[in-house]
């Protein structure tokens, strides 16, 4: 249930951009959401296979830093 609330809070601002294109916006959002989850799973699995828990933690820290950087550079 909590994840649904988080997902809806992430989607809500996007639907305000162009209400007439809500289906297309949702398709892009869900495709990007899936691709991000897939990439995170792949990277954490590869990190685990090569470096164990320290590698998984490092991969998580790098992905978090990349997300923070994108947020700061976007000016939001």
HUSUL-V53967 format. One line per field, one symbol per residue. ss: DSSP state (2 for helix, 1 for strand, 0 for the rest). burial: b if it has 16 or more other C-alpha atoms within 10 Angstrom, else e. Layout:
# HUSUL-V53967
ss = ???
burial = ???
This chain:
# HUSUL-V53967
ss = 0222222222222220002222222222222222222222222222222220222222222222222222222200
burial = eeeeeeeeeebeeebeeeeeeeeebeeebeeeeeeeeeeeeebbbebbeeeeeebbeebbeeeeeeeeeeeeeeee
